[in-house]
Amino acid sequence: MPPTRGRPIAIKLLILLIVPLTSLVGLWAFAATLTGGDGLRLLEINDLVTNLADPSEQINVELQNERLASVEFLTTKRGTAQLARQRAQTDKAVADFRKLAADQQAISSGMAVQLRALYDRLDALPAIRRQVDGGNPAPLNVIDGYSQITDASFRMYDAMILMPDMTLYRQARAVTMLGEAKDLLSRERSIIAVVLDRGKATTLERREFTGMVATRRLLYTQALSHLDSELRGPYEQLVSSPAYREFMRAEDAIMGQATTNGLPATAATWPVDASNLWTAVDRNQRQAVREITQRVTPTAVNVLIKIGVAGGVGLLAVLASILLSLRFRGRLVRELAGLRDAATELAEVRLVALVKRLRTNVGAPTPDELPPLEVKTDTSEVLDIVQAFNNVQATAVTAALSQARLRHGVSQVFVNLARRNQTLLHRQLLQLDSMERGAEEPETLGDLFKLDHLTTRMRRHAESLIILSDQAPGRGWRNPVPIHDVLRAAVAEVEEYPRVEVLQPPPVSLVGSAVTDVAHLMAELIENATLFSPPQTRVDLRTTITPHGVTVEVEDRGLGLTRVELDELNTRLAEMPEFDLAQSDQLGLFVVARLAARNGIKVTLDVSPYGGLTALVSLPADLLADQPVPA
């Protein structure tokens, strides 16, 4: 059973290269996706700023104005028309925001949560307005209601400004903190309006105001420490301006006021100071938001350019690695394929031709007959294998030449011994022939006939040695011989010749040069038929004329052989195998195969109708002296 063919080395090399190449491609894709995702996220943030941050910032501005207007309405009961106009502006800002926010699909989960929270706070705006219109709520409750809405918008900003660029993130976070400080300033203005109307501040109002002032100042300090010089400049000028200092004195006065004490004389300027500071803060805040928004797109483009360059170089490196790997694989596969072809030619062509030639000529092969293997390669290991194959070729040639010379020597020994025995046997046959003619007693004549038959068989065995040595027997005929005489001569060389019945053959003759070989071939087959069949059975010889010559059937009544054994024997008879000394028990098979191949005769073994074997010997027409006419 032939060994199972494994995977080609080209497939194994491809599998070997796929692992590192896949890892390299995966790393490149991961890096490109990670960095490119940052750039795309910045562009998405720019879109969110346009469609969410800016509209929500406008809501904050309008809510801050509405908060101040609502508190003034509660304290003075005046400004109804102004409050209505402000509410209309707020509603318009809220409607624009909801319309733009509804079109945003690619937002993060955290952003979606904060957006829903802002929606919930905006839905509470009508309730706050109803408190202002219908009752007498505490001003701090109204201020806190509006503040909750603005706080929700700032939490949405925090979820929005999670930028991959840390520098830009710090600047955006600082601007958001300034926005929260601006909203605290708006809340302080509302409380100042309440305090001015009442003429004093309650303990709760002073505590709330103190917390607002502390938080606003802390946010300013932290935000300004994170801003770069370009964004920090306007705020530093504002902090050092007289308006900011006047407002801080107003804050300190309110925080330090006792509950029973009245307001200082400077309290009349507090609304003006707050309004002036509010105008400057609002201007700075708008400018800072605009500058931060303008920085997002260039930063995103810069990131994308970097990933484009780095990704392009990485992609070129990946492609170069793939091409080099495939080129290496292809070159190695070609080298190994060349080595395989050279080795196959050596094993199936060169050595086979040499062994075939050594059967007839035991001379040493020439360099042209067996040139060394040559494989085009630059790989040292392949060169070593080529050298190893050349060494194997030299060793194999030496062994084949030695075996051929040994077989030739054995053949010569066979021929010499056979020739000597043939000469002695020929002289013995002549002597027996002379004695047979001179003998008169029947018993003596019978014994001489037995000796004559025994000597004939010995002569056939000697001729078998000559035939196995690819030599021709010494005896031969020049004139054609009838096929009937050839078959009887073959039967005469068999020990059990009385059991053989030669049925009347057609009137055809064999050419003289083929008589000896055909007689010897038939004798071997007849002897096998008598040896492998019971002694009481007979062996029949039938001759039939065919369109291509004459067929002789040797049929016995023995035990027969299995189909596998028959196929093996027929293969040997058809291919004329090399004589193997280890199979000397099948000497007759080798002799029949040699004689059949020498004369173009086809010998086939088949099952006999009687249970034994039938040997079919097809003699071609060119061995016949006269062309037979089929019946």
PADO-665998 format. One record per residue (C-alpha): x, y, z. Coordinates in pm, whole numbers. Layout:
// PADO-665998
(node (X, Y, Z))
...
//
This chain:
// PADO-665998
(node (0, 0, 0))
(node (159, 331, -103))
(node (217, 590, 173))
(node (-41, 863, 210))
(node (65, 1178, 28))
(node (114, 1466, 272))
(node (58, 1835, 224))
(node (285, 2011, -28))
(node (562, 2218, 125))
(node (416, 2523, -51))
(node (104, 2491, 166))
(node (311, 2440, 480))
(node (526, 2745, 404))
(node (212, 2947, 337))
(node (65, 2838, 672))
(node (396, 2920, 840))
(node (399, 3270, 690))
(node (31, 3338, 751))
(node (76, 3349, 1130))
(node (330, 3638, 1149))
(node (174, 3818, 852))
(node (-171, 3797, 1008))
(node (-30, 3929, 1336))
(node (144, 4213, 1154))
(node (-169, 4304, 960))
(node (-375, 4281, 1278))
(node (-138, 4513, 1468))
(node (-138, 4760, 1180))
(node (-517, 4752, 1154))
(node (-551, 4793, 1531))
(node (-314, 5092, 1539))
(node (-476, 5249, 1233))
(node (-826, 5197, 1374))
(node (-729, 5328, 1716))
(node (-562, 5643, 1588))
(node (-805, 5696, 1302))
(node (-1092, 5651, 1547))
(node (-951, 5936, 1755))
(node (-951, 6165, 1452))
(node (-1302, 6065, 1352))
(node (-1417, 6110, 1711))
(node (-1283, 6466, 1706))
(node (-1477, 6533, 1389))
(node (-1786, 6386, 1554))
(node (-1728, 6613, 1855))
(node (-1711, 6910, 1620))
(node (-2047, 6803, 1479))
(node (-2188, 6761, 1831))
(node (-2066, 7105, 1926))
(node (-2247, 7252, 1629))
(node (-2573, 7060, 1678))
(node (-2584, 7014, 2057))
(node (-2338, 7228, 2250))
(node (-2404, 7559, 2075))
(node (-2787, 7525, 2087))
(node (-2775, 7415, 2452))
(node (-2542, 7705, 2532))
(node (-2800, 7935, 2378))
(node (-3063, 7773, 2604))
(node (-2840, 7848, 2903))
(node (-2808, 8212, 2801))
(node (-3182, 8246, 2761))
(node (-3250, 8060, 3087))
(node (-3006, 8283, 3270))
(node (-3184, 8589, 3135))
(node (-3523, 8436, 3213))
(node (-3414, 8350, 3566))
(node (-3312, 8710, 3632))
(node (-3630, 8840, 3472))
(node (-3844, 8599, 3679))
(node (-3678, 8701, 4006))
(node (-3718, 9070, 3924))
(node (-4085, 9002, 3842))
(node (-4133, 8826, 4176))
(node (-3970, 9108, 4372))
(node (-4106, 9410, 4187))
(node (-4423, 9268, 4024))
(node (-4319, 9462, 3715))
(node (-4171, 9358, 3380))
(node (-4448, 9124, 3266))
(node (-4396, 9206, 2895))
(node (-4021, 9169, 2922))
(node (-4067, 8832, 3095))
(node (-4302, 8714, 2821))
(node (-4057, 8813, 2549))
(node (-3777, 8636, 2732))
(node (-3984, 8320, 2772))
(node (-4057, 8326, 2399))
(node (-3686, 8349, 2323))
(node (-3620, 8062, 2564))
(node (-3890, 7847, 2404))
(node (-3744, 7915, 2060))
(node (-3398, 7813, 2178))
(node (-3540, 7495, 2336))
(node (-3731, 7406, 2019))
(node (-3421, 7455, 1802))
(node (-3219, 7243, 2040))
(node (-3471, 6957, 2042))
(node (-3491, 6959, 1663))
(node (-3114, 6940, 1617))
(node (-3067, 6686, 1896))
(node (-3328, 6454, 1744))
(node (-3115, 6418, 1430))
(node (-2806, 6303, 1623))
(node (-2762, 5927, 1599))
(node (-2391, 5859, 1660))
(node (-2369, 5961, 2027))
(node (-2215, 5764, 2311))
(node (-2418, 5590, 2580))
(node (-2301, 5836, 2844))
(node (-2394, 6125, 2618))
(node (-2740, 5975, 2563))
(node (-2799, 5944, 2937))
(node (-2708, 6308, 2998))
(node (-2919, 6419, 2702))
(node (-3223, 6241, 2843))
(node (-3158, 6403, 3182))
(node (-3151, 6745, 3012))
(node (-3479, 6663, 2838))
(node (-3635, 6580, 3175))
(node (-3519, 6912, 3321))
(node (-3648, 7105, 3022))
(node (-3984, 6932, 3062))
(node (-3998, 7082, 3416))
(node (-3964, 7439, 3282))
(node (-4342, 7497, 3244))
(node (-4392, 7402, 3611))
(node (-4130, 7659, 3718))
(node (-4304, 7925, 3514))
(node (-4640, 7839, 3666))
(node (-4493, 7892, 4014))
(node (-4366, 8232, 3906))
(node (-4699, 8333, 3751))
(node (-4950, 8187, 3992))
(node (-4810, 8199, 4339))
(node (-4562, 8356, 4566))
(node (-4270, 8106, 4562))
(node (-3945, 8168, 4741))
(node (-3697, 8332, 4503))
(node (-3431, 8075, 4596))
(node (-3662, 7793, 4482))
(node (-3712, 7962, 4146))
(node (-3338, 8022, 4112))
(node (-3270, 7652, 4199))
(node (-3529, 7532, 3943))
(node (-3357, 7716, 3660))
(node (-3016, 7614, 3795))
(node (-3104, 7244, 3773))
(node (-3168, 7283, 3400))
(node (-2835, 7459, 3340))
(node (-2654, 7203, 3556))
(node (-2797, 6923, 3337))
(node (-2661, 7097, 3027))
(node (-2314, 7122, 3184))
(node (-2319, 6750, 3266))
(node (-2397, 6689, 2898))
(node (-2092, 6900, 2808))
(node (-1877, 6682, 3035))
(node (-1989, 6369, 2848))
(node (-1932, 6543, 2516))
(node (-1577, 6671, 2570))
(node (-1417, 6329, 2632))
(node (-1165, 6405, 2357))
(node (-874, 6176, 2264))
(node (-639, 6475, 2247))
(node (-551, 6552, 2611))
(node (-434, 6909, 2548))
(node (-753, 6998, 2368))
(node (-954, 6814, 2635))
(node (-800, 7022, 2916))
(node (-874, 7344, 2730))
(node (-1234, 7241, 2657))
(node (-1286, 7128, 3018))
(node (-1154, 7463, 3143))
(node (-1390, 7653, 2912))
(node (-1680, 7442, 3047))
(node (-1577, 7533, 3401))
(node (-1582, 7901, 3302))
(node (-1931, 7844, 3163))
(node (-2040, 7702, 3500))
(node (-1880, 8005, 3671))
(node (-2076, 8229, 3433))
(node (-2399, 8052, 3535))
(node (-2310, 8102, 3900))
(node (-2262, 8472, 3824))
(node (-2614, 8471, 3678))
(node (-2749, 8313, 3996))
(node (-2569, 8576, 4205))
(node (-2733, 8852, 4000))
(node (-3073, 8705, 4078))
(node (-3001, 8693, 4452))
(node (-2865, 9051, 4438))
(node (-3196, 9159, 4284))
(node (-3384, 8993, 4573))
(node (-3154, 9147, 4834))
(node (-3182, 9497, 4684))
(node (-3563, 9472, 4677))
(node (-3590, 9355, 5041))
(node (-3308, 9577, 5165))
(node (-3136, 9293, 5343))
(node (-3035, 8930, 5297))
(node (-3177, 8643, 5496))
(node (-2951, 8386, 5655))
(node (-3047, 8125, 5394))
(node (-2992, 8366, 5107))
(node (-2656, 8472, 5248))
(node (-2550, 8108, 5291))
(node (-2656, 8021, 4936))
(node (-2488, 8334, 4802))
(node (-2167, 8254, 4990))
(node (-2160, 7904, 4837))
(node (-2213, 8047, 4489))
(node (-1935, 8303, 4533))
(node (-1689, 8043, 4667))
(node (-1768, 7800, 4387))
(node (-1746, 8068, 4118))
(node (-1409, 8196, 4239))
(node (-1274, 7837, 4266))
(node (-1389, 7756, 3913))
(node (-1223, 8071, 3785))
(node (-897, 7987, 3958))
(node (-890, 7626, 3834))
(node (-1005, 7708, 3481))
(node (-750, 7988, 3432))
(node (-468, 7754, 3548))
(node (-555, 7509, 3268))
(node (-610, 7756, 2985))
(node (-328, 7838, 2747))
(node (-207, 8194, 2705))
(node (-431, 8265, 2406))
(node (-753, 8170, 2587))
(node (-643, 8293, 2930))
(node (-553, 8648, 2818))
(node (-906, 8800, 2803))
(node (-998, 8646, 3139))
(node (-684, 8777, 3307))
(node (-766, 9124, 3181))
(node (-1121, 9083, 3310))
(node (-1005, 8968, 3656))
(node (-778, 9274, 3685))
(node (-1045, 9516, 3556))
(node (-1228, 9771, 3782))
(node (-1566, 9610, 3700))
(node (-1451, 9272, 3838))
(node (-1304, 9432, 4151))
(node (-1622, 9633, 4213))
(node (-1834, 9317, 4181))
(node (-1607, 9126, 4418))
(node (-1652, 9403, 4676))
(node (-2029, 9369, 4628))
(node (-1997, 8992, 4686))
(node (-1794, 9049, 5000))
(node (-2047, 9304, 5128))
(node (-2339, 9064, 5087))
(node (-2149, 8772, 5241))
(node (-2045, 8988, 5538))
(node (-2382, 9156, 5595))
(node (-2559, 9084, 5922))
(node (-2920, 8982, 5908))
(node (-3044, 9289, 6093))
(node (-2815, 9539, 5928))
(node (-2922, 9735, 5624))
(node (-2744, 9753, 5293))
(node (-2440, 9978, 5244))
(node (-2461, 10296, 5043))
(node (-2276, 10136, 4752))
(node (-2553, 9877, 4707))
(node (-2724, 10103, 4458))
(node (-2442, 10033, 4207))
(node (-2450, 9655, 4251))
(node (-2686, 9587, 3958))
(node (-2475, 9805, 3731))
(node (-2154, 9637, 3846))
(node (-2308, 9293, 3792))
(node (-2443, 9394, 3451))
(node (-2104, 9529, 3339))
(node (-1925, 9212, 3455))
(node (-2193, 8994, 3297))
(node (-2145, 9163, 2960))
(node (-1768, 9110, 2970))
(node (-1798, 8749, 3092))
(node (-2057, 8667, 2826))
(node (-1830, 8814, 2557))
(node (-1525, 8622, 2679))
(node (-1721, 8298, 2711))
(node (-1855, 8318, 2357))
(node (-1506, 8393, 2223))
(node (-1353, 8101, 2419))
(node (-1617, 7854, 2298))
(node (-1570, 7971, 1941))
(node (-1191, 7930, 1960))
(node (-1217, 7584, 2117))
(node (-1460, 7479, 1843))
(node (-1226, 7611, 1578))
(node (-941, 7406, 1724))
(node (-1129, 7076, 1703))
(node (-1132, 7044, 1324))
(node (-758, 7122, 1268))
(node (-668, 6883, 1550))
(node (-882, 6610, 1395))
(node (-736, 6675, 1051))
(node (-386, 6670, 1200))
(node (-459, 6335, 1365))
(node (-598, 6197, 1042))
(node (-294, 6322, 850))
(node (-66, 6153, 1101))
(node (-257, 5828, 1079))
(node (-262, 5863, 702))
(node (116, 5897, 692))
(node (184, 5641, 963))
(node (-84, 5408, 831))
(node (42, 5446, 477))
(node (397, 5368, 582))
(node (270, 5080, 793))
(node (61, 4953, 503))
(node (362, 4972, 274))
(node (563, 4781, 533))
(node (289, 4517, 558))
(node (267, 4488, 177))
(node (646, 4470, 152))
(node (652, 4197, 417))
(node (382, 4003, 234))
(node (555, 4038, -102))
(node (895, 3943, 40))
(node (743, 3647, 224))
(node (560, 3526, -87))
(node (873, 3577, -296))
(node (1079, 3380, -45))
(node (812, 3110, -40))
(node (795, 3096, -420))
(node (1173, 3079, -458))
(node (1209, 2807, -195))
(node (922, 2610, -350))
(node (1082, 2639, -695))
(node (1416, 2521, -558))
(node (1257, 2225, -383))
(node (1047, 2147, -691))
(node (1366, 2149, -901))
(node (1529, 1920, -647))
(node (1226, 1689, -658))
(node (1226, 1677, -1038))
(node (1601, 1609, -1048))
(node (1568, 1331, -788))
(node (1270, 1184, -973))
(node (1461, 1184, -1301))
(node (1754, 1018, -1126))
(node (1539, 745, -970))
(node (1295, 682, -1256))
(node (1502, 757, -1566))
(node (1876, 755, -1519))
(node (1918, 468, -1275))
(node (1650, 262, -1452))
(node (1826, 310, -1785))
(node (2160, 223, -1624))
(node (2023, -96, -1466))
(node (1866, -192, -1798))
(node (2193, -135, -1981))
(node (2392, -327, -1717))
(node (2189, -638, -1799))
(node (2374, -666, -2126))
(node (2680, -444, -2073))
(node (2860, -434, -1739))
(node (3094, -154, -1841))
(node (3126, 145, -1607))
(node (2888, 433, -1690))
(node (3032, 734, -1863))
(node (2997, 1092, -1719))
(node (2753, 1172, -1998))
(node (2540, 873, -1906))
(node (2500, 975, -1540))
(node (2585, 1345, -1497))
(node (2566, 1494, -1145))
(node (2242, 1653, -1032))
(node (2225, 2027, -1094))
(node (1960, 2241, -924))
(node (1949, 2618, -952))
(node (1946, 2734, -590))
(node (2098, 2988, -355))
(node (2001, 2805, -37))
(node (2287, 2627, 135))
(node (2061, 2353, 274))
(node (1927, 2273, -72))
(node (2283, 2265, -205))
(node (2371, 2018, 72))
(node (2075, 1799, -29))
(node (2185, 1811, -394))
(node (2533, 1705, -290))
(node (2383, 1427, -78))
(node (2180, 1306, -379))
(node (2496, 1307, -592))
(node (2667, 1096, -327))
(node (2366, 864, -320))
(node (2380, 843, -699))
(node (2749, 751, -690))
(node (2686, 487, -423))
(node (2385, 348, -608))
(node (2578, 331, -936))
(node (2865, 153, -762))
(node (2625, -95, -602))
(node (2434, -150, -928))
(node (2757, -200, -1121))
(node (2880, -446, -858))
(node (2553, -638, -867))
(node (2552, -639, -1246))
(node (2904, -774, -1257))
(node (2810, -1032, -997))
(node (2505, -1138, -1199))
(node (2718, -1142, -1514))
(node (2972, -1360, -1338))
(node (2703, -1597, -1215))
(node (2556, -1608, -1565))
(node (2894, -1692, -1709))
(node (2931, -1969, -1453))
(node (2586, -2099, -1553))
(node (2676, -2083, -1918))
(node (3012, -2256, -1873))
(node (2865, -2532, -1662))
(node (2567, -2567, -1892))
(node (2788, -2579, -2202))
(node (3007, -2848, -2046))
(node (2706, -3050, -1938))
(node (2546, -2994, -2277))
(node (2856, -3133, -2453))
(node (2871, -3436, -2225))
(node (2497, -3494, -2256))
(node (2516, -3466, -2633))
(node (2794, -3726, -2643))
(node (2592, -3942, -2402))
(node (2286, -3920, -2628))
(node (2495, -4024, -2926))
(node (2634, -4315, -2726))
(node (2289, -4421, -2615))
(node (2159, -4393, -2971))
(node (2438, -4623, -3087))
(node (2366, -4869, -2807))
(node (1995, -4866, -2885))
(node (2059, -4959, -3245))
(node (2282, -5250, -3136))
(node (2064, -5384, -2857))
(node (1849, -5690, -2930))
(node (1700, -5777, -2592))
(node (1374, -5593, -2514))
(node (1465, -5536, -2148))
(node (1801, -5387, -2237))
(node (1641, -5170, -2504))
(node (1378, -5044, -2252))
(node (1649, -4949, -2006))
(node (1838, -4765, -2277))
(node (1520, -4575, -2370))
(node (1480, -4467, -2006))
(node (1839, -4347, -1996))
(node (1783, -4165, -2323))
(node (1474, -3991, -2183))
(node (1654, -3901, -1861))
(node (1945, -3757, -2055))
(node (1705, -3552, -2269))
(node (1555, -3400, -1957))
(node (1901, -3325, -1821))
(node (1984, -3152, -2148))
(node (1671, -2934, -2109))
(node (1777, -2829, -1760))
(node (2121, -2737, -1888))
(node (1961, -2531, -2164))
(node (1749, -2355, -1897))
(node (2068, -2226, -1736))
(node (2185, -2098, -2072))
(node (1850, -1928, -2136))
(node (1855, -1759, -1792))
(node (2197, -1624, -1886))
(node (2047, -1459, -2197))
(node (2232, -1703, -2423))
(node (2097, -1928, -2698))
(node (2111, -2309, -2675))
(node (2359, -2481, -2901))
(node (2111, -2691, -3096))
(node (1885, -2553, -3365))
(node (1708, -2619, -3699))
(node (1743, -2449, -4029))
(node (1428, -2585, -4191))
(node (1067, -2552, -4071))
(node (935, -2822, -3840))
(node (566, -2924, -3815))
(node (397, -2804, -3499))
(node (295, -3161, -3419))
(node (662, -3272, -3408))
(node (756, -2971, -3193))
(node (488, -3054, -2937))
(node (585, -3424, -2931))
(node (948, -3325, -2881))
(node (841, -3107, -2586))
(node (640, -3393, -2437))
(node (939, -3624, -2476))
(node (1140, -3399, -2240))
(node (887, -3445, -1956))
(node (916, -3726, -1698))
(node (541, -3802, -1695))
(node (510, -3797, -2073))
(node (269, -4097, -2084))
(node (2, -3879, -1911))
(node (20, -3612, -2179))
(node (-216, -3639, -2475))
(node (-140, -3429, -2782))
(node (-460, -3373, -2975))
(node (-418, -3356, -3349))
(node (-286, -3004, -3431))
(node (-352, -2820, -3758))
(node (-104, -2872, -4044))
(node (126, -2578, -3973))
(node (503, -2560, -3925))
(node (736, -2344, -3717))
(node (1038, -2169, -3858))
(node (1359, -2346, -3769))
(node (1500, -2066, -3554))
(node (1203, -2086, -3313))
(node (1177, -2464, -3283))
(node (1419, -2502, -2992))
(node (1270, -2214, -2788))
(node (908, -2318, -2846))
(node (982, -2682, -2762))
(node (1162, -2577, -2444))
(node (880, -2336, -2345))
(node (613, -2601, -2401))
(node (816, -2860, -2208))
(node (835, -2630, -1904))
(node (459, -2568, -1909))
(node (379, -2938, -1964))
(node (609, -3044, -1682))
(node (440, -2795, -1445))
(node (101, -2935, -1549))
(node (209, -3290, -1467))
(node (376, -3195, -1139))
(node (81, -2997, -1000))
(node (-199, -3240, -1095))
(node (-290, -3583, -955))
(node (-88, -3879, -1107))
(node (-401, -4051, -1240))
(node (-515, -3746, -1441))
(node (-405, -3651, -1788))
(node (-278, -3330, -1944))
(node (-428, -3224, -2277))
(node (-255, -3023, -2550))
(node (-490, -2854, -2798))
(node (-381, -2639, -3088))
(node (-611, -2385, -3251))
(node (-558, -2155, -3547))
(node (-640, -1788, -3473))
(node (-643, -1478, -3695))
(node (-307, -1377, -3544))
(node (-129, -1713, -3543))
(node (-167, -2034, -3345))
(node (-275, -2088, -2983))
(node (-165, -2395, -2788))
(node (-358, -2483, -2471))
(node (-199, -2690, -2192))
(node (-481, -2801, -1965))
(node (-444, -3000, -1644))
(node (-685, -3124, -1377))
(node (-503, -3013, -1067))
(node (-603, -2803, -766))
(node (-552, -2472, -945))
(node (-458, -2132, -797))
(node (-641, -1834, -654))
(node (-718, -1532, -873))
(node (-459, -1323, -687))
(node (-188, -1582, -751))
(node (-290, -1611, -1116))
(node (-272, -1233, -1162))
(node (74, -1224, -1005))
(node (203, -1507, -1228))
(node (53, -1351, -1542))
(node (222, -1021, -1456))
(node (559, -1193, -1429))
(node (506, -1376, -1756))
(node (414, -1051, -1932))
(node (693, -830, -1789))
(node (982, -1080, -1796))
(node (1120, -1003, -1448))
(node (1489, -1011, -1365))
(node (1600, -1355, -1252))
(node (1620, -1361, -873))
(node (1842, -1627, -718))
(node (1620, -1619, -409))
(node (1329, -1756, -619))
(node (1505, -2053, -769))
(node (1202, -2271, -689))
(node (1021, -2087, -972))
(node (1299, -2144, -1224))
(node (1062, -2266, -1493))
(node (857, -1943, -1467))
(node (1163, -1729, -1544))
(node (1263, -1958, -1832))
(node (914, -1938, -1988))
(node (911, -1558, -1951))
(node (1253, -1524, -2116))
(node (1165, -1751, -2408))
(node (826, -1580, -2458))
(node (982, -1231, -2458))
(node (1259, -1342, -2696))
(node (1014, -1472, -2958))
(node (714, -1241, -2909))
(node (504, -1520, -2762))
(node (221, -1440, -2518))
(node (171, -1685, -2229))
(node (-136, -1656, -2005))
(node (-253, -1873, -1715))
(node (-625, -1914, -1649))
(node (-864, -2138, -1461))
(node (-938, -2474, -1626))
(node (-1298, -2594, -1659))
(node (-1182, -2909, -1472))
(node (-1065, -2710, -1171))
(node (-695, -2698, -1263))
(node (-505, -2455, -1481))
(node (-497, -2381, -1849))
(node (-182, -2230, -2000))
(node (-256, -2041, -2324))
(node (47, -2004, -2552))
(node (-17, -1762, -2841))
(node (238, -1813, -3119))
(node (249, -1508, -3351))
(node (215, -1552, -3727))
(node (578, -1453, -3794))
(node (695, -1776, -3619))
(node (499, -1990, -3866))
(node (659, -2113, -4186))
(node (332, -2110, -4376))
(node (38, -1889, -4293))
(node (-248, -2105, -4160))
(node (-602, -2071, -4285))
(node (-855, -2049, -3996))
(node (-1122, -2322, -4006))
//
